Amino acid sequence: MKKHTFFALAATIVFSLVCTFILSACGEMFKEESKYTAFSKTYEVGELQNLESNVFKSLNGITYPSAETERYPISEEFKTAVYDMAFKVYSKAAKDKTDNFSFSPLGLYENLSVVSLACDDEVANSEIDDLLGLDKAARKENVINAYKSDFFAVQKGKLLMYNGAFFTNQFNVDNGLIDRLSELYVEAYQLDFSNAEGVRSMLDWANGKVGEKNFIDRDFLDIDESSLAFFFTTLDFDNDWSSAFNDTKSVAGTFFASDEERRVTFMRHSYFGECYDYGDYITCYDYYATGLKIKYVVPTEVNGDIFSLVRDNNFIFDDEAQRILPLEDGDFYYDNRIIVNLRLPKFSTEYTFDFSDTLKALGVNEAFNKNGRSFNGAFTDIPEYYSTYIKSVKQKNKAAFSESGTTIKSLTLTQIGKGTAADAPMRVSTINVDLDRPFIYIVYDLNDLPIFIGNVNNI
């Protein structure tokens, strides 16, 4: 049996936030300076409520899916479209980066799908459809089912996605747009972007949905006088491993980073898993107790450049012809899986990225055109001389990989490998996966859609 030796990681918490900014550009406006003096005034309760509604008000109500783990079906065309977009964006955005880049493909896909609902420009819509691989009609049911599949909180883990659209109160938002947003579980609000309390309410919504206080602040929003709308997609992921790590098994070792060797702590566990051999690199899966999974993409040689090796190969999906199967008919196996002895580092990473240039390079240009009117249709009374466009598409991510949150503490698959649960010894095909060199990881949901991708160059 050909042995592969690598190193790996274990993920328990993934946070993702996508934010798209749509701006309105018009001619310069000059205001005469004035001095204002505060004064005291008595308000009735009704007046105060009306005043507050002008600062920040809800435009719809959302009934969310059940928070139980359930897989809602998606089409193969949709899965292929998400895979293709994820690979294209990763290849452009992560190119030549030496740090630990990461992003949420599904978060970005869903965010752009939501933003497209506010777009009424034919060219801009066509460019967005080309990137997302399907038109709005074909995406709709799949995006809804993907969302329902990725909305759960149970004892062994949670995956919660939220979408929010925040509009300026300078103009009236089209009711048809609010209806379309509601169908995709998008909360809609209207506020005064120049009012600090209104902006604080928007930030509180975003930070509350992602599950971390002060995850983003006002500087991240980059609000100015031309701001028209903000679209948020948040992801809060926290899952236990199906096969637990035991912290007493963790050992110190060397990680061969892209720039130097570093001493790190490696975690270890063994389990029945799936692995695929592509010659210069392999892929290997690990599993969460909620049915989700993570894949590691690792070069077979310590000095192998994983990013060069997968540059022309969409590593997000695997070829069954390359699957490593049990060696002999007499080997014990479970569902064509083999025992994986995984050694992976403890680490955490944080990354913020602006996808604007990446999306333009991938053909989405009209929506960013400062002289265009791609989003005028979102409002019923916006003057014709206003242009509307996307200012930026940002994403901030945090990921932490450790033993924490693991409730299963025994390495049960290793025990099976030794034959302690049978009358006679069992021969089991086994592979050592040692992630002690730069690698890529992908977290998949119940529909095998990539909800998070990252690479590890340094620790």
NULOKOL-680122 format. One record per residue (C-alpha): x, y, z. Coordinates in nm, 2 decimals, padded with zeros to 4 digits, always signed. Layout:
BEGIN
((X Y Z))
...
END
This chain:
BEGIN
((+00.00 +00.00 +00.00))
((+00.14 +00.34 -00.09))
((+00.17 +00.55 +00.22))
((+00.09 +00.92 +00.23))
((+00.21 +01.13 +00.52))
((+00.05 +01.46 +00.58))
((-00.09 +01.70 +00.85))
((-00.44 +01.83 +00.92))
((-00.67 +02.06 +01.09))
((-01.00 +02.04 +01.29))
((-01.26 +02.31 +01.27))
((-01.52 +02.39 +01.53))
((-01.61 +02.75 +01.47))
((-01.65 +02.93 +01.14))
((-01.78 +03.28 +01.12))
((-01.85 +03.45 +00.79))
((-01.99 +03.79 +00.69))
((-02.06 +03.91 +00.34))
((-02.16 +04.27 +00.28))
((-02.25 +04.44 -00.04))
((-02.27 +04.82 -00.07))
((-02.48 +04.99 -00.33))
((-02.42 +05.36 -00.37))
((-02.58 +05.65 -00.55))
((-02.36 +05.89 -00.74))
((-02.49 +06.24 -00.84))
((-02.34 +06.58 -00.90))
((-02.17 +06.76 -00.61))
((-02.40 +06.94 -00.38))
((-02.29 +07.24 -00.18))
((-02.45 +07.34 +00.15))
((-02.43 +07.67 +00.32))
((-02.28 +07.63 +00.67))
((-02.52 +07.70 +00.96))
((-02.50 +07.70 +01.33))
((-02.75 +07.51 +01.53))
((-02.84 +07.53 +01.90))
((-03.00 +07.25 +02.10))
((-03.33 +07.33 +02.28))
((-03.57 +07.14 +02.50))
((-03.91 +07.02 +02.37))
((-04.18 +06.80 +02.51))
((-04.29 +06.50 +02.29))
((-04.59 +06.28 +02.32))
((-04.52 +05.90 +02.32))
((-04.67 +05.86 +01.97))
((-04.45 +06.14 +01.84))
((-04.14 +05.96 +01.98))
((-04.24 +05.63 +01.82))
((-04.29 +05.80 +01.48))
((-03.95 +05.98 +01.52))
((-03.78 +05.64 +01.60))
((-03.94 +05.48 +01.29))
((-03.79 +05.75 +01.07))
((-03.45 +05.65 +01.21))
((-03.48 +05.27 +01.18))
((-03.78 +05.07 +01.09))
((-03.86 +04.72 +00.97))
((-04.01 +04.67 +00.62))
((-04.11 +04.30 +00.65))
((-04.14 +04.00 +00.88))
((-03.97 +03.67 +00.83))
((-04.08 +03.33 +00.95))
((-03.76 +03.12 +00.96))
((-03.74 +02.75 +00.89))
((-03.73 +02.49 +01.16))
((-03.39 +02.48 +01.34))
((-03.36 +02.10 +01.30))
((-03.10 +01.94 +01.07))
((-03.28 +01.85 +00.75))
((-03.15 +01.83 +00.39))
((-03.37 +02.01 +00.14))
((-03.30 +01.89 -00.22))
((-03.11 +02.11 -00.47))
((-03.05 +02.04 -00.84))
((-02.72 +01.91 -00.97))
((-02.71 +02.21 -01.20))
((-02.72 +02.44 -00.90))
((-02.44 +02.24 -00.72))
((-02.22 +02.26 -01.03))
((-02.29 +02.63 -01.06))
((-02.18 +02.69 -00.69))
((-01.87 +02.47 -00.74))
((-01.77 +02.66 -01.05))
((-01.82 +03.00 -00.90))
((-01.63 +02.90 -00.59))
((-01.34 +02.78 -00.79))
((-01.33 +03.08 -01.01))
((-01.34 +03.33 -00.72))
((-01.09 +03.13 -00.52))
((-00.85 +03.11 -00.81))
((-00.86 +03.48 -00.87))
((-00.88 +03.60 -00.51))
((-00.62 +03.37 -00.35))
((-00.37 +03.39 -00.64))
((-00.01 +03.47 -00.52))
((-00.13 +03.52 -00.16))
((+00.12 +03.41 +00.11))
((-00.12 +03.45 +00.40))
((-00.40 +03.23 +00.52))
((-00.68 +03.34 +00.28))
((-01.03 +03.22 +00.35))
((-01.39 +03.30 +00.23))
((-01.74 +03.17 +00.22))
((-01.84 +03.06 -00.13))
((-02.20 +02.99 -00.04))
((-02.22 +03.31 +00.16))
((-02.10 +03.51 -00.14))
((-02.32 +03.32 -00.39))
((-02.63 +03.38 -00.17))
((-02.54 +03.75 -00.11))
((-02.51 +03.82 -00.49))
((-02.83 +03.63 -00.55))
((-03.01 +03.86 -00.30))
((-02.84 +04.17 -00.45))
((-02.96 +04.07 -00.80))
((-03.32 +04.10 -00.68))
((-03.27 +04.47 -00.66))
((-03.11 +04.50 -01.00))
((-03.33 +04.59 -01.30))
((-03.05 +04.65 -01.56))
((-03.04 +04.38 -01.83))
((-02.67 +04.39 -01.88))
((-02.58 +04.39 -01.51))
((-02.82 +04.10 -01.45))
((-02.68 +03.90 -01.73))
((-02.32 +03.94 -01.60))
((-02.43 +03.83 -01.25))
((-02.62 +03.53 -01.39))
((-02.31 +03.43 -01.59))
((-02.09 +03.43 -01.28))
((-02.35 +03.25 -01.07))
((-02.41 +02.99 -01.35))
((-02.79 +03.01 -01.35))
((-03.05 +03.28 -01.40))
((-03.27 +03.42 -01.13))
((-03.56 +03.18 -01.20))
((-03.34 +02.87 -01.19))
((-03.16 +02.99 -00.88))
((-03.46 +03.08 -00.67))
((-03.59 +02.74 -00.55))
((-03.23 +02.61 -00.50))
((-03.12 +02.91 -00.30))
((-03.43 +02.87 -00.08))
((-03.36 +02.50 -00.02))
((-02.99 +02.56 +00.04))
((-03.08 +02.82 +00.29))
((-03.33 +02.59 +00.47))
((-03.07 +02.32 +00.48))
((-02.82 +02.56 +00.63))
((-03.04 +02.68 +00.91))
((-03.01 +02.46 +01.22))
((-02.91 +02.46 +01.58))
((-02.90 +02.12 +01.77))
((-02.71 +01.97 +02.05))
((-02.40 +01.87 +01.85))
((-02.37 +02.19 +01.64))
((-02.53 +02.48 +01.46))
((-02.51 +02.64 +01.12))
((-02.71 +02.96 +01.10))
((-02.73 +03.18 +00.79))
((-02.91 +03.52 +00.79))
((-02.97 +03.78 +00.52))
((-03.05 +04.14 +00.57))
((-03.12 +04.44 +00.34))
((-03.09 +04.79 +00.48))
((-03.21 +05.08 +00.27))
((-03.18 +05.46 +00.30))
((-03.50 +05.64 +00.41))
((-03.44 +05.91 +00.15))
((-03.66 +05.72 -00.10))
((-03.94 +05.47 -00.09))
((-03.85 +05.11 -00.14))
((-04.04 +04.92 -00.41))
((-04.30 +04.68 -00.25))
((-04.23 +04.42 -00.51))
((-03.87 +04.41 -00.41))
((-03.97 +04.36 -00.05))
((-04.18 +04.07 -00.15))
((-03.90 +03.91 -00.35))
((-03.66 +03.96 -00.06))
((-03.91 +03.80 +00.19))
((-03.93 +03.49 -00.03))
((-03.56 +03.44 +00.02))
((-03.57 +03.49 +00.40))
((-03.42 +03.84 +00.38))
((-03.50 +04.08 +00.66))
((-03.56 +04.43 +00.52))
((-03.51 +04.76 +00.70))
((-03.50 +05.13 +00.63))
((-03.30 +05.39 +00.81))
((-03.12 +05.72 +00.81))
((-02.76 +05.64 +00.73))
((-02.66 +05.98 +00.87))
((-02.81 +05.90 +01.21))
((-02.56 +05.73 +01.45))
((-02.84 +05.54 +01.63))
((-02.98 +05.40 +01.31))
((-02.63 +05.28 +01.20))
((-02.58 +05.13 +01.54))
((-02.90 +04.93 +01.50))
((-02.78 +04.80 +01.17))
((-02.44 +04.70 +01.32))
((-02.62 +04.54 +01.62))
((-02.82 +04.33 +01.37))
((-02.52 +04.21 +01.18))
((-02.31 +04.14 +01.48))
((-02.60 +03.96 +01.66))
((-02.66 +03.74 +01.36))
((-02.30 +03.64 +01.32))
((-02.28 +03.57 +01.69))
((-02.00 +03.79 +01.79))
((-02.01 +04.14 +01.95))
((-01.82 +04.40 +01.75))
((-01.74 +04.15 +01.47))
((-01.77 +04.46 +01.24))
((-01.77 +04.83 +01.32))
((-01.88 +05.15 +01.14))
((-01.54 +05.17 +00.96))
((-01.61 +04.84 +00.79))
((-01.93 +04.98 +00.64))
((-01.76 +05.28 +00.48))
((-02.08 +05.49 +00.49))
((-02.09 +05.82 +00.31))
((-02.34 +06.06 +00.17))
((-02.40 +05.84 -00.14))
((-02.48 +05.52 +00.05))
((-02.82 +05.38 -00.06))
((-02.83 +05.02 +00.07))
((-02.64 +04.75 +00.25))
((-02.70 +04.38 +00.19))
((-02.56 +04.14 +00.46))
((-02.52 +03.76 +00.46))
((-02.40 +03.62 +00.78))
((-02.28 +03.26 +00.87))
((-02.24 +03.12 +01.22))
((-02.10 +02.77 +01.23))
((-02.01 +02.57 +01.54))
((-02.00 +02.19 +01.51))
((-01.87 +01.89 +01.71))
((-01.66 +01.62 +01.54))
((-01.82 +01.29 +01.47))
((-01.50 +01.11 +01.59))
((-01.36 +01.30 +01.88))
((-01.01 +01.43 +01.93))
((-00.84 +01.36 +02.26))
((-00.62 +01.64 +02.39))
((-00.39 +01.40 +02.57))
((-00.29 +01.27 +02.22))
((-00.18 +01.62 +02.10))
((+00.19 +01.65 +02.04))
((+00.44 +01.92 +01.93))
((+00.57 +01.90 +01.58))
((+00.71 +02.09 +01.28))
((+00.49 +02.27 +01.03))
((+00.67 +02.33 +00.70))
((+00.53 +02.68 +00.63))
((+00.58 +02.85 +00.30))
((+00.85 +03.07 +00.44))
((+01.00 +02.87 +00.73))
((+00.97 +02.57 +00.96))
((+00.75 +02.63 +01.27))
((+00.68 +02.44 +01.59))
((+00.31 +02.39 +01.64))
((+00.07 +02.16 +01.84))
((-00.07 +01.88 +01.63))
((-00.40 +01.71 +01.72))
((-00.45 +01.34 +01.63))
((-00.75 +01.11 +01.58))
((-00.85 +00.81 +01.37))
((-01.17 +00.74 +01.19))
((-01.32 +00.57 +00.88))
((-01.30 +00.82 +00.60))
((-01.28 +00.89 +00.22))
((-00.96 +00.97 +00.05))
((-00.87 +01.04 -00.32))
((-00.53 +01.01 -00.48))
((-00.44 +01.25 -00.76))
((-00.07 +01.17 -00.77))
((+00.09 +01.50 -00.67))
((-00.18 +01.56 -00.40))
((-00.46 +01.38 -00.22))
((-00.79 +01.49 -00.07))
((-00.93 +01.35 +00.25))
((-01.26 +01.40 +00.44))
((-01.34 +01.43 +00.81))
((-01.69 +01.45 +00.95))
((-01.90 +01.64 +01.20))
((-02.16 +01.49 +01.43))
((-02.44 +01.69 +01.25))
((-02.37 +01.53 +00.91))
((-02.16 +01.81 +00.76))
((-01.80 +01.74 +00.65))
((-01.46 +01.90 +00.58))
((-01.21 +01.81 +00.31))
((-00.83 +01.86 +00.33))
((-00.63 +01.91 +00.00))
((-00.26 +01.83 +00.06))
((+00.05 +01.78 -00.15))
((+00.21 +01.43 -00.13))
((+00.56 +01.59 -00.10))
((+00.65 +01.82 +00.19))
((+00.79 +02.08 -00.05))
((+00.50 +02.04 -00.29))
((+00.32 +02.37 -00.38))
((-00.05 +02.28 -00.34))
((-00.17 +02.60 -00.50))
((+00.02 +02.53 -00.82))
((-00.09 +02.17 -00.82))
((-00.46 +02.25 -00.81))
((-00.45 +02.57 -01.02))
((-00.61 +02.40 -01.32))
((-00.81 +02.15 -01.13))
((-01.14 +02.22 -00.95))
((-01.05 +02.07 -00.62))
((-01.39 +02.14 -00.47))
((-01.53 +01.82 -00.62))
((-01.37 +01.48 -00.63))
((-01.34 +01.21 -00.91))
((-01.47 +00.88 -00.79))
((-01.21 +00.71 -01.02))
((-00.94 +00.84 -00.79))
((-01.09 +00.72 -00.47))
((-00.85 +00.51 -00.25))
((-01.04 +00.18 -00.18))
((-00.97 -00.10 +00.06))
((-00.67 -00.29 -00.07))
((-00.80 -00.65 -00.05))
((-01.13 -00.83 -00.05))
((-01.04 -00.97 +00.29))
((-01.00 -00.62 +00.44))
((-01.27 -00.50 +00.68))
((-01.42 -00.18 +00.56))
((-01.73 +00.04 +00.61))
((-01.90 +00.18 +00.30))
((-01.58 +00.17 +00.10))
((-01.40 +00.39 +00.36))
((-01.06 +00.33 +00.50))
((-00.91 +00.42 +00.84))
((-00.76 +00.77 +00.83))
((-00.49 +00.85 +01.09))
((-00.51 +01.23 +01.09))
((-00.25 +01.46 +01.24))
((-00.35 +01.83 +01.22))
((-00.25 +02.16 +01.37))
((-00.44 +02.37 +01.62))
((-00.48 +02.72 +01.48))
((-00.71 +03.01 +01.42))
((-00.73 +03.25 +01.14))
((-00.90 +03.58 +01.05))
((-00.93 +03.73 +00.70))
((-01.11 +04.03 +00.55))
((-01.13 +04.07 +00.17))
((-01.29 +04.31 -00.08))
((-01.41 +04.10 -00.38))
((-01.48 +04.40 -00.60))
((-01.18 +04.37 -00.83))
((-01.22 +03.99 -00.83))
((-01.58 +04.01 -00.94))
((-01.49 +04.27 -01.21))
((-01.22 +04.04 -01.34))
((-01.48 +03.76 -01.36))
((-01.71 +03.97 -01.58))
((-01.94 +04.15 -01.33))
((-01.87 +04.51 -01.45))
((-02.20 +04.69 -01.52))
((-02.32 +04.66 -01.16))
((-02.01 +04.85 -01.05))
((-02.05 +05.12 -01.32))
((-02.07 +05.45 -01.13))
((-02.26 +05.60 -01.42))
((-02.51 +05.32 -01.45))
((-02.86 +05.28 -01.31))
((-02.85 +04.91 -01.22))
((-03.04 +04.95 -00.89))
((-03.28 +05.24 -00.96))
((-03.57 +05.01 -00.97))
((-03.53 +04.93 -00.60))
((-03.69 +05.26 -00.52))
((-04.02 +05.41 -00.65))
((-03.93 +05.77 -00.63))
((-03.55 +05.80 -00.70))
((-03.48 +06.09 -00.95))
((-03.38 +05.97 -01.29))
((-03.06 +06.17 -01.28))
((-02.92 +05.95 -01.00))
((-02.69 +05.66 -01.09))
((-02.69 +05.35 -00.87))
((-02.41 +05.10 -00.85))
((-02.22 +04.85 -00.62))
((-01.95 +05.02 -00.42))
((-01.79 +04.71 -00.28))
((-01.84 +04.35 -00.19))
((-01.66 +04.26 +00.13))
((-01.63 +03.95 +00.34))
((-01.48 +03.90 +00.69))
((-01.40 +03.56 +00.82))
((-01.28 +03.39 +01.13))
((-01.20 +03.02 +01.17))
((-01.08 +02.83 +01.47))
((-00.96 +02.47 +01.47))
((-00.90 +02.28 +01.80))
((-01.03 +02.01 +02.02))
((-01.28 +02.24 +02.19))
((-01.64 +02.15 +02.16))
((-01.57 +01.78 +02.09))
((-01.79 +01.56 +02.31))
((-01.67 +01.22 +02.18))
((-01.33 +01.18 +02.35))
((-01.24 +00.82 +02.25))
((-01.06 +00.73 +01.93))
((-01.30 +00.45 +01.85))
((-01.19 +00.38 +01.49))
((-00.84 +00.31 +01.61))
((-00.97 +00.05 +01.85))
((-01.16 -00.12 +01.57))
((-00.84 -00.12 +01.37))
((-00.69 -00.33 +01.64))
((-00.97 -00.58 +01.63))
((-01.07 -00.53 +02.00))
((-01.44 -00.56 +01.91))
((-01.41 -00.90 +01.73))
((-01.31 -01.26 +01.80))
((-01.02 -01.25 +01.55))
((-00.79 -00.97 +01.43))
((-00.91 -00.76 +01.14))
((-00.70 -00.63 +00.86))
((-00.81 -00.27 +00.77))
((-00.67 -00.05 +00.49))
((-00.52 +00.26 +00.66))
((-00.38 +00.59 +00.54))
((-00.17 +00.84 +00.74))
((-00.27 +01.20 +00.66))
((-00.02 +01.44 +00.79))
((-00.10 +01.81 +00.73))
((+00.25 +01.94 +00.81))
((+00.27 +02.16 +00.50))
((+00.06 +02.43 +00.33))
((-00.28 +02.29 +00.24))
((-00.64 +02.38 +00.15))
((-00.96 +02.30 +00.34))
((-01.32 +02.31 +00.24))
((-01.63 +02.28 +00.47))
((-01.94 +02.13 +00.31))
((-02.30 +02.15 +00.41))
((-02.56 +01.87 +00.40))
((-02.60 +01.92 +00.02))
((-02.22 +01.91 -00.03))
((-02.22 +02.28 -00.11))
((-01.90 +02.46 +00.00))
((-01.98 +02.69 +00.28))
((-01.62 +02.78 +00.36))
((-01.28 +02.75 +00.19))
((-00.95 +02.84 +00.33))
((-00.58 +02.78 +00.28))
((-00.31 +02.75 +00.54))
((+00.03 +02.88 +00.44))
((+00.16 +02.97 +00.78))
((+00.07 +02.90 +01.15))
END
